[in-house]
């Protein structure tokens, strides 16, 4: 994150300042393979790529990074474990006139959910795939349950078409297999029921990954996993991805109050950046 970008948008300066102040809190919950510095860099990179995140309160971004750190997942980046997503959240009490603010929420992607499922120790493999026109795809249910998918990799231009459906498959260490299939129409219905309606955020930028995650999420509801982290990631995904706009971020963090003047926040962030570089 360049100092020039912080100068141009005071809101980004306020976000960077909040994250710098919250490094110790992130470090308290992050596993050994994740450092607070890395998580702050990933957060600021996400903000630079997704302009709507600059509209979120800095505190909600810090809370989201703490959730990601606690789950051991990185937002954005090459691993694709999850995403920082802006949402309109109603802060009014039930029955009162709505007070809408933009808040950030960490949402696990399909790779993140798969990682947490494998970490449970009960699942050997969990994966999700699209099925395109030209692929051989057969599903059999009954006394013998079977899923056969033979991708038509040599089909040429047809594989650039929209996927016809998606499926998720989990193989237990004992050898048993479970799977779930969703049509493209079912996936689109989930997307359209979200707050973004697919117009921004991960559904727009990473549709294929979100579709795969939707299948894994549906499959996961029938998996007898006893992983607290997996259950938490799944619960947050359900609430946000199914369009629940009246929800609070489930992390309580006590931090110093933000500067009332965003320009002052930008100045403090710049000072903090220079100090860190020394």
N, C-alpha and C positions, 0 to 999 in steps of 0.2 A: 504494500500500500504506500504510494508515493505521498510525500508531504504536500505536493501540488494539489492532489485530489482532495485532501483534507481541507486545504485552504479554499477550494472552490465550493465545497458543500459543508457548512457548519454541522449539519446533522451527522455526517460521517465522522467528523471530529468528535462529536459527543459519543458516538458508538465506540470509537477507538478508545476514548478516555475511560468509558465504563468497563470495557474489556480489560484494559491495562490494570485498573483498580481491582478487577475481579480475578486476576490470575491465581491468587492464593486459593480462592474458593474452587476454581477449576482443578487446581493441582490436588486438592483434598479428595476429589471423587474420581479423578482420571486414573486408569490402570497404568502400569509401568511403561508400556510401549507408547503412551501418548504423553506429550509434555504440554504444559499450559501455553508456552510460547507458540508451539505448532498449532494448537487449537485457535489461538487468537489470530494467527496468520490465515488459517483456513476461513475463519469467520469474516475477516476483512476482505478476503478474496471473493467470497460469496456476495458480500455487499457491493463490491465493485462491478460484479457481473449482473446482479439483479437489482436494478434501480428501486424497485418497490420496497426492498428491505430497508432502504434509507428512511422510509416513512415509519418504520417500526420504532417503538420505544427502545432505547439502548438497554434498559433493564431486561426487556423480554428477550433480546438477543443474547445477553449474558446467561439468562436462565436456560435458553435453548442449548447453548454451548455446554452448560453444566449437565443437562440431560444427555446430550451426545457423549460427553466425556464419561459419565457414569455408565452408560451402556457400552462404552469402548468402541464407539463408531465415529468415523470421520465424516463431516458434512462435505458434500461436493468432492472434488479431487478425483484422481484416477480410480480409487477404490469404489466410489459410488455407493458408499454405505448408507447415505441419507442426504437430506436436503434441509436448508433453512427456508421456511415458507412463510410469507406474510399473510395474515388473516385479519379480517374485520371482526373485532371481539366486542360484545356488549358488556360493558362494565356496570350497568345499572342493575339494581336488585330486581328480582322477578316481580312483575306487576307494575313497575315504574317505567317511565318514559326511557326508551333505549338511549344509551350513551356509547356511541361506536368509536373505537380507537383501533389503530393498526398495531397488531402484536405479531411477534415472530414465534414460530413453533418448529422444533426439530421433528422431522418425519423420517422414519427409517425407510430406505429403499429396499428393493427385493434382495440385493446382495447383503444388505445389513441384516434383514430378517433371516436369510439363509445362514449367515455367519452365527447369529445368536442361536439358531436351531441346532447347528452342528456343535456349538459349544455346550449344549445341554448334556452331551454325552450319550444321548439316546438315538440320534439320527446320524447315519453314515453319509447320506447324500440327500440334498434337497435342491431342486432346480426348477426352472420354469422356461418355457419356450413358446414362440409363435408358430402357427401353422399357416403356410402360404398356399395359394393356388398352385396345383401341380404336385404338392406333397402327397405321399400316401399316409393316410391317417385313419386308424381303425380303433374304435373303443368297444370292448365287449364287457358286459356286466351279467352277473348271474352266479351260478355255482363256480364258474371260472371267470375271474375279473382280469382284463388284459387291456393294455394300451400299447399300440404299435404306431410309431412315427418314423417314416423314412423321408427325410427332407430331399426335395428335388433341387440339389445344388447346381445342377447343370441346366436348369430350366430357363436361364437367361433373364430377360427383362421381367418375367412374371414375378420374380421374387422381390421386385420393387413395389409391387402392389400392396394394398393393405392386407394384414393378416386376417384370415377367416376366423380364427379362434386362438386361444392361448390355453396352455395347461401347466399345472404344477405337479411335481412328483416328489415323493419322499420315500427313501429306502431306510428302514431301520437296520441297526447293526445285526439283528437276528435274521435279516433277509426279507421280511415282510415289506410290501410296497403299498402305498396309498397314493391316489392321484385325484385331481380336480380339473375339470374342463369348463371353460367359459367362452361363449361366443363373442364375436366382436360387438354385437349389439348389447350384450350384457356389460361388457367393459365400457362401452360408450355411455351407458346409462349411469354407471358409477361415476364416471368423469363429469357428466353433466349435472350430477347432484352435488358436486363439490362447490365451494364458494367461488372458485375461480372459473368454473364451467369450462375448464380447459383453455381459457384465454390467456393465462399467464402462469408462471411457476413451473414445477416439474412436469405437469401433464402436457404443457405446451412444448417445453424444451426436451423432455425425456419420456415421450409417450410410451415407447416400447418397454422401458424399464418399469414405469408405473403400471402398465398392463400386466407385466409379469408379477409384480408385487401384489397386485389385486388378486391374482390367482393363488399365490402363496398364502396370502392373508385368509382367503376362504378355505384353503386346505388346512391351514394351521388351526382353525377352530375345531377340527376333528382329531387333531394330533394330541395324544396324551402326554404332553410335555410338562415338566415341572420346573421350568426355568423362569425365575422371577423377572429377569431382564427381558426375555422373549415376550412374556405376557404383557409387560409394561409397554414395550415397543408396539405390540399388536394393538393394545388398547388405545394408544394415542393415534395410531393410524386409522383405526375404526372411526374415532370421533371426528377427525379432521377430513379424511377422505370420503366419508359418507355425508358430508355437507352440514355437520352440526356447527352452526355459527355461534351458538350461545354456550361457550365453554371457557373455562379458565385454565391457564397454564399451571400444571400441578407441581410447581417448585416454589418453595418459600426461601427467599434469599434476603438477607439484610445487608444493604450496602449504603455507602455515603450518598446523600442527595445529589441529583444532577444539577449542574449550573443552570440557573433560570435563563441565562442568555446563551444561545447556541454559539454565538461568536466567541464568547469566553471559553466555551467547551472546546472549540476548535483550537484556540490558543493553548489551552492546557494539554490537548492531545499532541500538538506539535512539540511542546516542551518535553512531554513524556517520550515522544519518538526520538528526539535528539538525545535525550538522556540515555535511552536504551542503546542507541548506536555508539555511544562513547565507550 
